[in-house]
């Protein structure tokens, strides 16, 4: 990503015990925790041989179950690493330097982070833009935020993600109509608590145009350098082909373990599973002839790599990097 982690380390020879703080919000089961730590370790191992620089990676997730899985992953990796300790100059003690805790990813426990790394977590939070801004604020000057997230529209209208979204919207609309019809037949007491309108419902959910809001935020930063605190290394959309053994594997992965699970948690199993057959039929009409046929699609995610250049609006214009 063209950003050298060794630049985080103080050039002062007396600071032999400097610590690199890495914050991984929405860490889930912890797939990213160890690779992130190892990548930084490898770079620092080349740049800082003999130095006592340490790396502390903190993963945060709201789900206790996810955090427990992440902790088991860390413990297993720690055992493997101990066998290699005599072969390296700089070693991460995984069971001490990498931790996973339960907490709100939108509330960083530290404001002195060198790195914020988030992979497919931002879009799940109630206010993605505000959260991104808080993550940037939690960086120390020179720190970098690497954020990968799913935008509201991840593929063309004939893709499985878009087709699923259309089915969910249709069912929610039908539920609203049914509720309105039922309201006319219920008692006055029941009618006093009508279902929320579309406007109210949208105010309580994640804004479907948060990706546009993030773009607007970056442009505003670019237009007013007196308020700019960040420079950009990457801001792009990355497409990647995903393959599945069949539709059922796709459905199970997305609704039980993937990004569609949030709807299952919010609306319940009956709501989600009630759409399964309809989703499969729609996919067949789109070219899937058999439930056992291999399935592939090409979703795109947005990648942001932002470097904090200064603290707030302090009038310091010494940074030479291009600002947003």
N, C-alpha and C positions, 0 to 999 in steps of 0.2 A: 504493500500500500504506500510505498515511497515515504514512509515515516519511520525513522530510525529510533527504536526504543532506547538505544544507548544515549540519546539526547536528553532523556529524562534524568540521567544520573549526573550528580554534581561533579564538576571538574576539580573541586577542592580535594586535594590528596588527603586532608585530615578526616574527611567524611567517609570512613571505611565501612560503616554499617548502614548505609542508605537503603531505604525500603521503597520498592516500586509497588504502589497501590493500584490494584485492578478491580473494578466493580463490574459485575455481570448481573444486571437485573433480569428478571423473568428467566432464571437459569433452568427451570424445569428439572428434568432428571439429570442434568449436569453434563450433557455431551460436550459442551464447549469449554468447561472449566479447565480440564487437564491439557487439551491442545493449545489453548491460549497461553497457559503458564509455560508449557514446553517451548512454544515458539519464541516467547520473550527470553526464556532461559538460553536458548540456542544462540540468539543474537548477542545477548550480554556475555555469554561464555566466550565468544570470539573477541568482543570489544573490551571486556573488563577482566581478563585473566588475572587471578590472584587477588582480586578485590572481594570484599565481603558484602557486596550488594545482594539484597534479598528481594524476593517477590512474594507478595501477599495477594491472593486472589479471593475475593468474597462474592459468592453467588447468593442471590436473594430470590425467593419465590413465595407466593402467597399460599401455595398448597403444601401442607405438611407431608403428604404422601410423596410428592415430587422431591422435596428436600431430603427425605429419607432415602430415596433411590440415589440421589446425587451423593449423599454421604457414603453409601455402600460402594459406589463407583470410585470415590476418592480413596477409600480404604483398600480396595483391590489394587488400584494403581500404585499405592504406596508400597505394597508388598513387592510388586514387580520392580519398583525403582530402587529399593534397598539393595538389590542384587547388583546394580550398576554403579553404586556410589563410589567405589574405588577407581573407576575408569574415567571419571569426569573431574574437571577443576571446579566448576560451579554446579551445585546440586540443589534441587528443590526438595525439601522434606515434605512430601505431599500431604501427609496427615496433619501437619502443623501449618503449612503455608497456604493451603487451599481449604476453604471452609464453605459450607452451605448452610444458610439459616432461613427461617421463616420470617417474612416481612413484606411490606408494601414496596414494590419495585419503584414506585413514583416518589419514594422518600429515601434518597441515598443516606446511609448512616454516616458518611464522611463527605467533607467538602474539599478534600485534599487528594483527589484521585488523579493518577497519571493517565489511566485508561478507563473508559467506559465501553464495554462490549456487549451489544444486545443483538440476538439473532431471533427474529420472528416473535418478538414479545411486544413491541410498541403498539401494534394494531389491536391488541387485546385489552389495552388499558382504557379507562373511561375518557380520558382527555389526552390523546397522543401528542398534540402540539405542546401543551403545558408541560407534559412529562419530558419531552425532548429538551425543552428549555431548562428544566430543573437538572437534567443529566449534564448539560453543558455547564451550568453553574457549579456543579459538584467537582468539576475539573480544576486542577491547579493550572496556572499559566504554562503553556507549552504542552498540556495534556491533550489527548486525542479521543474523540468519541467515534466508534465504529458501530453504526446502527443499520441493520438489515430488517426490513419489514414488508408485509404484504399490503399493498395499497388496496382500496376498495374494489378496483377493477383489475384483476390479475391476468385475464385472458380474453379472447374474443367471445362473442355472444354464444357461439356453438360449443364452447368448452364446458366441461363438467362443473366447473366452479360457477360460471354464469348461469348455467341451467339450474343448478341447485338454488342459487339466489332467487331466481324467478319463481321457483316452486314455493319457497319459503314466504316470499312476499304475497303470493296468491293465497296461501293458506291463512296468513295473518289477516289479510283483507276479508276473507270469508268468515273468519272467526269474529271480526268486528261487526260484519253484517248480521251474523247470527245473534250476537250479543245485543245488538240494537233491536232486533225483532223480538228477542226474549224479554227485553226491557219493557216492551209495550204490554206484555202479558203478566209481568210479575207484580208483586205488591209494591206499595208506595215506599216501604222501607228498603226493598231491594233496589228500587229505581233511584233511590237517593245516593247510590254508589255505582254510577255507570262506569263502563270501561273507559280508559283514556282515549282521547281523540288522536288522530294521526299526528297532530302538532305536538301534543303532550308526550306521546310515545317517542317521537324523534328527539325531543329534548332530553329524555332520560337515557337514550342509547348513544353509542358511539356515532359521531357525525360521519355520514357517508362521504363527505368531502374533506376529511382531515388531511388527506394527501395534498389537496389544493391549499389548505391552510398552511401547511408546512412550506410549500413552495412560496407562498405569499410572505411568510416570515423571513425566508432567506433573501427574497428580493428586497424587502424593506431594510434588511441589514445592509445590503449592497448599496442602496440608495442613500443611506445616511451613515457615513463613516464615523460620525461622532458617537454613534450608538453601537457600532460594530465591535464585537468581542471575539469573532471567530474568522478563520480562513478555511477554505474548502480544499480538500484533496480529491474527493470523488463525490459526484452527485449524479447517479445514473440508474437506469432500469436494466436489470439482468434477467434474461430469459434462460430457462433450463428445462430440458425435456425430462419429464418424470414418467416412468414406466411401472405398470402394475400387472400382476399375473392375470387378473380378471376384474370385473366390476365389483364383485363382492369384496375382494381384498381392498380395493380403493375405498369402498363405502365404509367398511369396518375401520380402516386406518384413519379416515378423515373424521368420522363421527364419534369414535371411541378414544382415539389417541391424538388426533390432529386438531387443526384450527376450527373444525366444525363442532368439536366437543363442547365449546362454550354455549352453543345453542341447546345442546342436550342438557347441560347443567341448568340453564335458565328456564327452558320450557318443559323439560322432562322427556323421558324415554318414549312415551306414547306419541308426543308431537313429532319427534324426529323419525322414529321407526315407522310411523304412519305414512311417511313420504317415501319410504324406501322403494316400494314397488313402482310408484309413479316415476321416481327418478330413473330407475333402471329402464322403464319403458321409454322415457324421453331419450335416454342415451342410445337405445336401440334404433329409434327413429333417426338419430343423428349419425348412424353408420355402424353402430354396434349390433351385430346380428346374433351373437351368441354370448351368454353369460360367462362362458369359459374363455373367450377370446382375450388375448393380451390387450391391455388398454394403455394409451399414452396421451399426454397432453403437454402443453408448453406454457406454464404460468410464468409471470414475471414479477420480480420483487424489486424494491427500491433500495439502493445502497447509498448511505451517507457516511462520509469520513470527514469529520470536522475537527479542527485544531483550535483550541482556545488561545487567543493572542494576548488578551489582557483582562483585567478584572473590571467589569462594569464600565460606566462612563466616567473615567477618571482623568480624561484629557491626555493620557499617555499615548503618543503617536510614534513611539520608537520602533514598533514592529515593522519589519520590511516585507513580510509576506502579504500576498494579495488578500484583501478582506472581502467578506460578504456583507 
